[in-house]
Amino acid sequence: MDEIAAVGRLWADVPEGSDEDLRGARGALLAAARAPRPRAWTLRVPRTGLRIALAGGVAAALTAGVLVAEIRPDRSDSRGVAGLPAAPPANARDLLQRAARTAAAEPDLRPHPGQYVHLKMRTMSYWSMESGGMQVTGTEERWIPADGTGPWLSRERQIGTARAPGIALPNSPLQLNKEPEDTLTEAPACVSADTATASRMATWPLDEAWLRRRIETEAAKYTAVPEHLRFWGAVETFVRDSAFRPSLTAALFRIAAEVDGITMVPDAVDAAGRHGIGVTLEEEYTRTELIFDKSTYRYLGERTVATRDKTRSFTTRPLSKAHVDRIVRDLVARGADPKESRREIERDAKPRKVTTRTPKGAVIGSSAVVGVEVAKDLPSLAPHPSYVKVPC
């Protein structure tokens, strides 16, 4: 990930109707400034749901998925699960109970101190550009230190685009970043006691009463989210963070089965193109799905889908001189002309009105787990990595 994308993501997940909506336009500017070219407004529509706070949840931000098994190239399952009922699930609760039994049958991944959990994913997101929009597909790999100390590495690639339903493709084609983009993050040494990190989750008890209280503590942090969605969002976050520990994932699925209002989605497609069956709790204009294999109920991934058309208009906030200088330095480091880059960035740093449209059926964000393993070391960094140090 380049510095521009990293800065842009600082303004993700903006609540509807809040003054924070203005932050999205700053992300649009930063995305559009990736390279000197004719200006085309680009805005990645933020995922709904909960997020761990940046300073307190680097591990959460660097973990997404719950599959500790091989996913075969032909998309078939590598094994069956003894004792699963032959009949289809009766409802969402039944589906989650079956998913819990499947997860419990998997061995926990137990890396040693100094090693890393290496997670591989396919991703999809929705981008609104000018009067059009498109789905952008990519890959993401994450190297998570087993003992919670040392750097965390995220490597992303954009690999393709596809038409989003009900909206025209943008007039200006999106220039994809097909080269790997690395972000190396130094975690803070002063992590608070209630922070959910991979190292802490490795020692969490499987007692469901304890886990329920822990989920409630996490959910209480998100006062901007409707109350009935907070608990579900916290569960979903912890599910993504337990890739290395299926026994914990199983307990989380059993707790998720108790959430009121969850429904079953008969057919849901993850970012790898695998059809599965989902469980969702709908929000105002989206639904966030946990997706499972239709026969084994193994977790495949998650996605957020727009359930109705949504149009938003807002005015961008100006970028500070420090932000402009930072973006220009990044562009120059990648070979851009310094004078031309500064001229374009300063022009777009001024406030302007931006309108985005998300059509019904658009996949706002999705990740599909395609593998997880233990790695002894971090790989060699890609050219021009970004470095992030999270303060206390």
N, C-alpha and C positions, 0 to 999 in steps of 0.2 A: 504494500500500500504506500502511495506517495504521501508527502506531507499535506498536500492539499486535501486528499481524501480523508486523512486523519483529522484535520481541522474541521472539515465538513461534518464529520460524524459526531462532533461535540454537540451539534444541534439536532440530533435525531430525537424521535419520539416526542413530538410537540403536542400538548393537549389541545383538543378542539376548542375553539372560541377564546383561547387565552392569548395574551400579548406575546406569549412565547411563539406563536405561529410565525412571527416575523423572523425567527431564527432560520426557518426553512429556506428563505430566500438567500441567506448568506451561504448556505450549503449549495444552492443553485449556482451562485457566483463562483464558488470554489471549484465545483465540478466543471463549469464552463471554462475555467482558466487553466485547464490541464495543459493546453498547448496553444500557441498563437495561431488562431484561425478565425474565419468569419464567425461573429458571435451568434451562438444558438443557445437560448436559455434551456438549461437542463436542471431538472429537479427530481431527485430520487424521493419518492413518497415514503415517509418514515413508517416503520413497522409499528403497529399498535401492540399493547401488552406491557409487561413490566420489564425493567432493567435493573440490575444491581448498580449502585452508584459507582462512578468511575474510580474514585479514590479508595473505595472499600471493597470493590469486587472485580479486580483484574482477572482473577481466575474465572469468574462467571462470564466475563466478556470474552474469554479465550477458550471457552468450552461450549460445545453445542451438539448434543446427541447422546444416545444411550445404547449403541450397538457394540457389543464386544464379541464379534464373530465375523467370519469371512462373509462377504457378499459376492456371490459368484457372478462372473461377467454375463451369464445368460439370465441373470436375475432370479434364478431358482434358489430355493432354500437349501441350506447345507445339512439340515437334520429335521426330524419331527420332534414333537414334545409329547411325552407319554402322559396319558390321562386327560388330554383336552377333549371336550365334548365334540361330537361330529356335527351336530346341528349348528347353524349360524348363531351368532350372539343375539340374544333377545332384545338387548338395549345397550346403551352406552356403559352402564354400570357393569353389565355382564362382560362386555368387551374389555374393559379395563381390568377386571378380575382375571380374565384369561391372559391378558398381556402381562400381568403380575406373575402368573405361574410360569410363563415363558421366560421372563427375565430372571426369575429365581432359579431356573434350571441352568443358567449360564454361570461360568466361573468368574469370580472377580479378577480383574487385572491387578497384579501386584508388582509394580516396578520398584526397584531398589533406589535408595537415596542417590542422587546424582544422575539418574536416568530420567527419561521423558515419556509421557503419554503422547503418542503421535496420532492425531485424529485427521481423517481425510473426509471431505464433504464435497458434494455438488451444491451449487447455490442458484437461486433465481430471485430477481427483484424487478420492480416496476419503475420505469423512468418516464416522467412527463417532460416533453420537450416541445417548446413552441405551442402549436395547437394540436400536437399529436402525442403519441406515447408508444412505448415498446417494453417487452420483457427482455432483460439482460441475464444471460446465463454465465456461470463461472465455476471455478473450483476454489476451494480453500483448504489449507492444511494448517494445523496448529500443533506446536510442540510445547507441552505443559510440564514444568518440572514436577517430579514425583513428590518431592518434599516441600514444595511451595517456596523454595528459595531460588534465587538466580533469575535469569531473564526468561521471558515468555516470547515465543516467536509465532507470528501469524504470516502466512504466505497466501496471497490471492492472485487469481488471474481472471480476466474477463475473456470468455471464449466464443460468445456468439450472441445474436439477437433474434427475437421472434416477435411476430405480431401479437399485440394484446387484443382481446375481444372488444369489439364495439368502438374502436378508435383508429384513426388514420395513423400511418407511420409518419414520423417527423420529416419535414422537407430536407433538413440537413442531417446526413448520416452521422451516427455516433462513432467516434473514433475509440475503438476498444483498446484497453491496456492488456494485450495478450502476453506481455513479458511479466514474469513474476514480480510482485510488489511485496516486499518484506517490511514488517513492523516489529522491532525488537523492543519489548517493554520491560523496564525494571520495576518490579513490584515494591511497594513501600515496606520498610522494615518495622513499621509501627501499626500493624494490622489490629483493628479492634476485636474484642472478644466475640462480637456477634456477626463478624464478617463471614460470608460463605465463600471459602476458597477450596480448591481441589484438595489441598493438604488437610484442611479441617474436615471436609466431607469424608475423607478416607477413614476418619476415626469416629464419625457420628454413629450413635447407637441405632439399631433397627427398631427400637421401641416406637410404635406408631403414635402413642400419646406424646412422647417427647418430640417426635418429628412434627406433629401437628402444631405444638406450641412454637416450634422453631419457624414453621411456615407462617403462622399468625404474626410472629415478630417481624418477619420480612415483609409481609403484606401491609402491616401498619405503616411502613415507611412511605407508601405511595398514596398520599392523600389526594393527589390530582386525579386518581383513577376511581371510577365509580366503585362503591363499596362492595357490590356483589361480584365484581370482577377481580378484586385484589387477591383473594385467596387462590383462585384458579391461576392467575398470572404468576404468583409466587411458586406454586407447584410446578407450573410449566418451566419456569426458570431453573428450578432444582433438577427437573428431569433432564434438561439439556446438559446440566453440569455433572451428571453422574455416569458419564460414558465408561469410566474405568471400573465402576462398581455396580453391576447389575442387581446385587442383593438389595442395595439402597434404592435403586430404581423400582424394584418390585414393591417395596413398601410405599413409595410415593404413588405408584399406580393405585394401590389399594386405598390410599387416602383420597386420591383424585376421584375415585368412584363414588365417594360420599358427597361430592359437590352438587348442590341443587341446580337444576336447569341445564345440565349437560345433555347433549343429544348425539345420536350416531349419524355419521355421514357414510352412505353406502359405498360411494366411490370417491376416493381422493388420490390425487397424483402428486408424488413428491418431486423434488427438483432433479432427480435422476431419471424421471419418466416412469417410475414404478407405480402401478395402480395398487391401492390398498384400501383399507377401511378406516374411517377416522372417528374421533371423538372431539366435539367442539362445544364451546360456550360462546354464543354470539354476542357481539358488542353493538355499538350504534350502527355502523355501516360496514362492519367486517365480521368475519368469523376466523378464529385461530384454531387450527386442527392439529391434533396429534395423530400421526398416520401409522398404521400397523399393517403387517402382512395379512392377507385375507385368510390364509390357512393356518399359519403358525402363531399369528398375533405378535410377532417380533416387531419391536419399534423400528420404523424406517426413517422418520424425520418429522418435520412440521412445516406448516405453511399458513400464511394469513391471506385470505381472499376477500376481495370487495364484494359485498352482497347487494349493493346498489350504486348507482352513479354518484360521484362526489366531485363537486367543483369548489375550489378554494381560491380566494384572491387576497393578497396581502402586499404590503409595501416593504421592501427590503430596508434594513438598517445599514447605514454607511459603515464601511470597514475603516478601522483605525490605520494610521500611517504605519504602525508596527506590523499589523497584519499584512498590509500591502507589501512592505519590505520583505516579510517572510515568504510570501508567495512568489515574489519576483526572484528571490534568491534560489528557491526551489526550481523554478523554471530555467533560470540561467545554468544551474548545475546540470540540467538535463539537455543543455545545448541550445536553448532559446536565445534570441537576440535580447540583450538587456533593455535597450531603449524601447523597442517595440512592445516588449512584455510589460514594462512599467506603464506605457501609454494606454494599453488596453485594460490593464488591471485598474488603474486609476479612473478610467472612464466608467467601468462597471462597479466601482466602489461607491458610486453615488446612489442614493435611494431611487428606487423605481418600483412600479406596480407589476406584480407577477401573478398570473392565473394558472392554476394547474387543474387537470381533470383526471380523475381515476374512474375508469368505466367498470360497471358491474362485471364480475368474473375475472378481473385482473388479479394476478398473483402478486400481492404487494411485497411479500418476502417469503422465502422458503429455503430450507436447508435439508439435505438428504445425507445421512451417514453412509459412507461406502467402505469404511474400514477404520480400525483402531488397533494399534500395536505398541509395543514398548521399543523405544529408541535409546541407544546408549549415549548419543551426543546430538547436539544441534547440527544441522547441515550447514554448509558454507552459505553465506548470505548472498542474495541476489545483488546486482549492481544498484547503487543509490538507495540503500535501505533507509527507513525512517527510524528514529530513536525516540522513545517516549519514557520519561521518568515520572512516575506517579508520586506526588508529594504526600506527606503525612497530613 
